[in-house]
């Protein structure tokens, strides 16, 4: 019997604790104490069913039931698995009381199962998903002490597809073992000692997480603002030493790792693609003032168009030609772009398993086939609108809605290819410069080049070109020689673009257009003429790419100059001849 209030009430077979949670006189009360969890305290409110607190992983012992409750095997999920599905409560001789026989619906599936050789998990996962190519007979063969090519191939394919881990399987040391990634040791029992350190120096626990979710290293690193990716203002303390699925083998959050994958994981964990509270992938919040409450706004039922670039699964689905579908991703799922977004096990190893795209079509309808592996970047950095969108815009009550033509953020590929993409509003009778030189190294050639002097905060999977006062000029040296900044020709092209933007902003203001300050949505107001709309579009298009002065300075400058000139033919700008105008 379990106590419910002051009375002893029998808890009978077939009863479900899930149905009792939160009710008056409940059998069980779940803790929401912040010190019991790894991860953001603000997530520890309630899930969509108002049953379980939400968090990244358990920090304390005796929370495995809570873990299960927010994972894929919860009692309210299609593939619910009770505790005794994986454990034999009366078999203390087995490590962690792991079940040696797995049954489903009373029917034995596999006998002799172990956690160490993946048979405990594969007994049920065989024939499904990434393991659809293996049978329970294959799993039984492994459980009997043998080995099958099919099982090892399926495990390796899963590793490559989900984490680009094209490495030899080494189950005794955790490489390819299901629990190593899906059940990291995050919780600590009374027997825990601080001497339990993993490869990343984290104080790993002695009890595995039971959410079955891969805890990735971006949840326990600091970003450029010195706040944790997964934190709210009141939770900076707990994430600092949180072990992750990667930290057992990799130096995922500390510098100096020389092991395979260390550099890649370290960089990715700090990238904008990994920051689910950033304004790029995770939501609309400003990275300098991140707001947990708006982190998932873009992924609501009204924003299906955002899914292909703001969710990893949506990106892959879009490449497959599937129509985007809006769906809300709970905060605990921590939406971001991960290994499986850009990598695919079916892609050639010589191409680093990067998804191969034949051609990228820009909003203008023009397409490019060059760029190599960087085409995985072009897809989401092509902008959202084009000249056709601007020309087709219709004012309402004499005022244009800039939201109808907003080119969106970071259209770097469109600026890089210039007139070959026609992402900007190109004026009739004008010629625009295709800077083919920078299209050769493309995105990966510069953004993923190793940082100078081994600076791991630059390049690689961080994609960062700047870190404090440091600059990643590695990609510049083949053509420009040894340089320490991006002003490689000494003519301050970034300053020139800034001057042109200021000129255009002043010209727009003189025409009565209100430019937002700071420059955030809705960006402009009181656009009353087609000329003002054209100029506003180009202003936003160029301003949305902070690297425009490097990607294709000529194209960006020509768009700004022509926009100002279209608004006021008397514009006087030093260097007019430089634009062949």
CORHUVEN-V438461 format. One record per residue. N is the residue number from 1. RES is the residue in one small letter. SS is DSSP state (@ for helix, = for strand, . for the rest). OMEGA is omega in whole degrees, -180 to 180 (NA if undefined). BURIAL is + if it has 24 or more other ideal C-beta (glycine too) atoms within 12 Angstrom, else -. Layout:
# CORHUVEN-V438461
n = [N;N]
res = [RES;RES]
ss = [SS;SS]
omega = [OMEGA;OMEGA]
burial = [BURIAL;BURIAL]
This chain:
# CORHUVEN-V438461
n = [1;2;3;4;5;6;7;8;9;10;11;12;13;14;15;16;17;18;19;20;21;22;23;24;25;26;27;28;29;30;31;32;33;34;35;36;37;38;39;40;41;42;43;44;45;46;47;48;49;50;51;52;53;54;55;56;57;58;59;60;61;62;63;64;65;66;67;68;69;70;71;72;73;74;75;76;77;78;79;80;81;82;83;84;85;86;87;88;89;90;91;92;93;94;95;96;97;98;99;100;101;102;103;104;105;106;107;108;109;110;111;112;113;114;115;116;117;118;119;120;121;122;123;124;125;126;127;128;129;130;131;132;133;134;135;136;137;138;139;140;141;142;143;144;145;146;147;148;149;150;151;152;153;154;155;156;157;158;159;160;161;162;163;164;165;166;167;168;169;170;171;172;173;174;175;176;177;178;179;180;181;182;183;184;185;186;187;188;189;190;191;192;193;194;195;196;197;198;199;200;201;202;203;204;205;206;207;208;209;210;211;212;213;214;215;216;217;218;219;220;221;222;223;224;225;226;227;228;229;230;231;232;233;234;235;236;237;238;239;240;241;242;243;244;245;246;247;248;249;250;251;252;253;254;255;256;257;258;259;260;261;262;263;264;265;266;267;268;269;270;271;272;273;274;275;276;277;278;279;280;281;282;283;284;285;286;287;288;289;290;291;292;293;294;295;296;297;298;299;300;301;302;303;304;305;306;307;308;309;310;311;312;313;314;315;316;317;318;319;320;321;322;323;324;325;326;327;328;329;330;331;332;333;334;335;336;337;338;339;340;341;342;343;344;345;346;347;348;349;350;351;352;353;354;355;356;357;358;359;360;361;362;363;364;365;366;367;368;369;370;371;372;373;374;375;376;377;378;379;380;381;382;383;384;385;386;387;388;389;390;391;392;393;394;395;396;397;398;399;400;401;402;403;404;405;406;407;408;409;410;411;412;413;414;415;416;417;418;419;420;421;422;423;424;425;426;427;428;429;430;431;432;433;434;435;436;437;438;439;440;441;442;443;444;445;446;447;448;449;450;451;452;453;454;455;456;457;458;459;460;461;462;463;464;465;466;467;468;469;470;471;472;473;474;475;476;477;478;479;480;481;482;483;484;485;486;487;488;489;490;491;492;493;494;495;496;497;498;499;500;501;502;503;504;505;506;507;508;509;510;511;512;513;514;515;516;517;518;519;520;521;522;523;524;525;526;527;528;529;530;531;532;533;534;535;536;537;538;539;540;541;542;543;544;545;546;547;548;549;550;551;552;553;554;555;556;557;558;559;560;561;562;563;564;565;566;567;568;569;570;571;572;573;574;575;576;577;578;579;580;581]
res = [x;x;x;x;x;x;x;x;x;x;x;x;x;x;x;x;x;x;x;x;x;x;x;x;x;x;x;x;x;x;x;x;x;x;x;x;x;x;x;x;x;x;x;x;x;x;x;x;x;x;x;x;x;x;x;x;x;x;x;x;x;x;x;x;x;x;x;x;x;x;x;x;x;x;x;x;x;x;x;x;x;x;x;x;x;x;x;x;x;x;x;x;x;x;x;x;x;x;x;x;x;x;x;x;x;x;x;x;x;x;x;x;x;x;x;x;x;x;x;x;x;x;x;x;x;x;x;x;x;x;x;x;x;x;x;x;x;x;x;x;x;x;x;x;x;x;x;x;x;x;x;x;x;x;x;x;x;x;x;x;x;x;x;x;x;x;x;x;x;x;x;x;x;x;x;x;x;x;x;x;x;x;x;x;x;x;x;x;x;x;x;x;x;x;x;x;x;x;x;x;x;x;x;x;x;x;x;x;x;x;x;x;x;x;x;x;x;x;x;x;x;x;x;x;x;x;x;x;x;x;x;x;x;x;x;x;x;x;x;x;x;x;x;x;x;x;x;x;x;x;x;x;x;x;x;x;x;x;x;x;x;x;x;x;x;x;x;x;x;x;x;x;x;x;x;x;x;x;x;x;x;x;x;x;x;x;x;x;x;x;x;x;x;x;x;x;x;x;x;x;x;x;x;x;x;x;x;x;x;x;x;x;x;x;x;x;x;x;x;x;x;x;x;x;x;x;x;x;x;x;x;x;x;x;x;x;x;x;x;x;x;x;x;x;x;x;x;x;x;x;x;x;x;x;x;x;x;x;x;x;x;x;x;x;x;x;x;x;x;x;x;x;x;x;x;x;x;x;x;x;x;x;x;x;x;x;x;x;x;x;x;x;x;x;x;x;x;x;x;x;x;x;x;x;x;x;x;x;x;x;x;x;x;x;x;x;x;x;x;x;x;x;x;x;x;x;x;x;x;x;x;x;x;x;x;x;x;x;x;x;x;x;x;x;x;x;x;x;x;x;x;x;x;x;x;x;x;x;x;x;x;x;x;x;x;x;x;x;x;x;x;x;x;x;x;x;x;x;x;x;x;x;x;x;x;x;x;x;x;x;x;x;x;x;x;x;x;x;x;x;x;x;x;x;x;x;x;x;x;x;x;x;x;x;x;x;x;x;x;x;x;x;x;x;x;x;x;x;x;x;x;x;x;x;x;x;x;x;x;x;x;x;x;x;x;x;x;x;x;x;x;x;x;x;x;x;x;x;x;x;x;x;x;x;x;x;x;x;x;x;x;x;x;x;x;x;x;x;x;x;x]
ss = [.;=;=;=;.;.;=;=;=;.;.;.;.;.;.;.;@;@;@;@;.;.;.;.;.;.;.;.;.;.;.;.;.;@;@;@;=;=;.;.;@;@;@;.;.;.;.;.;.;.;.;.;.;.;.;.;=;=;.;=;.;.;.;@;@;@;@;@;@;.;.;.;.;.;.;.;.;.;.;.;.;.;@;@;@;@;=;.;.;.;.;.;.;.;@;@;@;=;.;.;=;=;=;=;.;.;=;=;=;=;=;.;.;.;.;.;.;.;@;@;@;@;@;@;@;.;.;.;@;@;@;.;.;.;.;@;@;@;@;@;@;@;@;.;.;.;.;.;@;@;@;@;@;@;@;@;@;@;@;@;@;@;@;.;.;.;.;.;.;=;@;@;@;.;=;.;.;@;@;@;@;@;.;.;=;=;=;=;.;.;.;.;.;.;.;.;=;.;.;.;.;.;=;.;.;.;=;=;.;.;.;.;.;.;.;.;@;@;@;@;.;=;.;.;.;.;.;=;.;.;.;.;.;.;.;.;.;.;.;.;.;.;.;.;.;.;.;.;.;.;.;.;.;.;.;.;.;.;.;.;.;@;@;@;@;@;@;@;@;.;.;@;@;@;.;.;.;.;.;.;.;.;.;.;.;=;.;.;=;.;.;@;@;@;.;.;@;@;@;.;.;.;.;@;@;@;@;@;@;@;.;@;@;@;@;@;@;@;@;.;.;.;.;.;.;.;.;.;.;.;@;@;@;.;.;.;.;.;@;@;@;@;=;.;.;.;.;.;@;@;@;.;.;=;.;.;.;.;.;=;=;.;.;.;.;.;=;=;.;.;.;@;@;@;@;@;@;@;.;.;.;.;.;.;.;.;@;@;@;@;@;@;.;.;.;=;.;.;=;=;.;@;@;@;.;.;.;.;.;.;.;@;@;@;@;@;@;@;@;@;.;.;.;.;.;.;.;.;.;.;.;.;.;.;.;@;@;@;@;@;@;@;@;@;@;@;@;.;.;.;.;@;@;@;.;.;.;.;=;@;@;@;.;=;.;=;=;.;.;=;=;.;.;@;@;@;@;@;@;@;.;.;.;.;.;.;.;.;.;.;.;.;@;@;@;@;@;@;@;@;@;@;@;@;@;@;@;@;@;@;.;.;.;=;=;.;.;.;.;.;.;.;.;=;=;.;=;.;.;@;@;@;@;@;@;@;@;@;@;@;@;@;@;.;.;.;.;@;@;@;@;.;@;@;@;@;@;@;@;@;@;@;@;@;@;@;@;.;.;.;.;.;.;.;.;@;@;@;@;.;.]
omega = [175;179;174;-173;-179;-177;176;-177;-179;175;-169;175;-178;175;-179;179;-178;-178;-176;-175;177;-179;178;-179;-175;176;-174;173;-178;-179;172;179;-174;-176;180;-174;163;176;-172;179;-177;176;-176;177;176;177;-176;179;-179;-179;-173;172;-179;-178;-179;-180;177;177;-177;179;178;176;-176;178;178;177;-179;-177;179;180;-177;-178;179;-177;-179;180;-179;-178;-180;180;179;-180;-176;171;-180;-178;173;-173;-177;-180;-177;-179;179;180;-178;-180;-180;-179;177;174;180;180;174;-177;-180;-179;180;179;-179;175;180;-176;177;175;-173;-178;175;-177;178;-179;-176;177;179;-175;175;-180;-180;172;-179;-178;-180;-178;179;-178;176;176;176;-180;179;179;178;179;179;178;180;179;178;179;-177;-179;-179;179;-180;179;-179;179;178;180;-179;-176;-174;-175;-179;179;178;-177;179;177;180;-174;180;180;172;-178;-177;178;-176;-174;-179;-179;-174;-179;179;-178;-177;-176;-174;177;179;-180;-177;172;-177;179;179;-179;177;-176;-178;-179;178;179;-177;179;177;177;-177;172;-179;174;-177;180;179;178;-174;-173;178;178;-178;175;177;177;-174;180;179;172;-178;179;-172;-170;167;-174;-175;-172;-178;-173;-168;-174;-172;-176;-177;175;-179;179;-178;-171;177;-177;-172;168;-171;-176;179;-178;172;-179;180;-180;179;178;-177;-177;-178;-178;180;-178;-178;-176;-180;-175;175;179;-177;-175;-175;173;-179;179;-180;-175;-170;-179;-176;-175;176;-176;179;-179;-171;-177;-178;-175;-178;-174;-176;-176;-176;-172;180;-175;-178;-174;-180;-177;-178;-172;-176;-179;-178;172;180;-179;179;179;-179;179;-180;178;179;178;-180;177;-179;177;-179;174;-179;177;-179;-180;-179;178;175;-176;175;178;-176;-176;-174;178;-176;-176;-179;-177;-179;178;-176;177;179;177;180;179;175;-180;-178;-179;-177;-177;176;-179;179;180;179;-175;176;-179;176;179;179;177;177;-179;-179;178;175;177;-177;-174;-178;179;-179;-173;-177;-176;-180;179;-179;180;-179;-179;-178;-176;-179;-179;175;-177;175;-178;178;174;-177;178;180;-175;-177;-178;179;-173;172;177;-172;-179;180;177;180;-177;174;-177;176;178;-179;177;178;176;-178;-175;179;179;180;176;-176;-167;174;-179;-174;-176;-177;177;-180;176;177;-173;-174;-177;-180;-174;-179;175;-179;-179;179;178;177;179;-174;175;179;174;-178;-179;171;-179;-175;175;178;174;-173;179;-178;179;178;-178;-179;-179;-180;-170;-179;-178;-172;-178;-178;179;-178;177;-174;176;-169;-180;177;-177;174;-180;176;178;179;178;178;179;179;178;179;178;-179;179;180;179;177;-180;179;179;177;179;179;180;-177;176;6;-172;179;-179;14;175;-177;174;179;172;-172;180;179;179;178;179;179;-179;179;179;-179;177;180;-178;-179;-179;-177;178;-179;179;-177;-178;176;-176;179;-176;-178;-177;-179;-179;-180;178;-179;-179;-178;179;178;-179;179;179;-175;-176;180;-179;177;-180;179;180;-179;-178;-179;-178;179;-179;NA]
burial = [-;-;-;-;-;-;-;-;-;-;-;-;-;-;-;-;+;+;-;-;+;-;-;-;-;-;+;+;-;+;-;-;-;+;-;+;+;+;+;+;+;+;+;+;+;-;+;-;-;-;+;+;+;+;+;+;+;+;+;+;+;-;+;+;+;+;+;+;+;+;+;+;+;+;+;-;-;-;-;-;+;-;-;-;+;+;+;-;-;-;-;-;-;-;-;+;-;+;+;+;+;+;-;-;-;-;-;-;+;+;-;+;+;+;+;+;+;+;+;+;+;+;+;+;+;+;-;-;-;+;+;-;+;+;-;+;-;+;+;+;+;+;+;-;-;-;-;+;-;+;+;+;-;+;+;+;+;+;+;+;+;+;+;+;+;+;-;-;+;-;+;-;-;+;+;+;+;+;+;+;+;+;+;+;+;+;+;+;-;-;-;-;-;-;-;-;-;+;+;+;+;+;+;+;+;+;+;+;+;+;+;+;+;+;+;+;+;+;+;+;+;-;+;-;-;-;+;+;+;+;+;+;-;-;+;-;-;+;+;+;+;+;+;+;+;+;+;+;+;+;+;+;+;+;+;-;+;-;-;-;+;+;+;+;+;+;+;+;+;+;+;+;+;+;+;+;+;+;+;+;+;+;+;+;+;-;+;-;-;+;-;+;-;-;+;+;+;+;+;-;-;-;+;-;-;+;+;+;+;+;+;+;+;+;+;+;-;+;+;-;-;-;-;+;-;-;-;-;+;+;+;+;+;+;+;+;+;+;+;+;+;+;+;+;+;-;+;-;-;-;-;+;+;+;+;+;+;-;-;+;+;+;+;+;-;+;-;+;-;+;+;+;+;+;+;+;+;+;+;+;+;+;+;+;+;+;+;-;+;+;-;-;+;-;-;-;-;-;-;+;+;+;+;+;+;+;+;+;+;+;+;+;+;+;+;+;+;+;+;+;+;+;+;+;+;+;+;-;-;-;-;+;+;+;+;-;+;+;+;-;+;+;+;+;+;+;+;+;+;+;+;+;-;-;+;+;+;+;+;+;+;+;+;+;+;-;+;-;-;-;+;+;+;+;+;+;-;-;-;-;-;-;-;-;-;+;-;+;-;-;-;-;+;+;-;+;+;-;-;+;+;-;+;+;+;-;+;+;+;-;+;-;+;-;+;-;-;-;+;-;-;-;+;+;-;+;+;-;-;-;+;+;+;+;+;+;+;+;+;+;+;+;+;+;+;+;+;+;+;+;+;+;+;+;+;+;+;+;+;+;+;+;+;+;+;+;+;-;-;-;+;-;+;-;-;-;-;-;+;-;+]
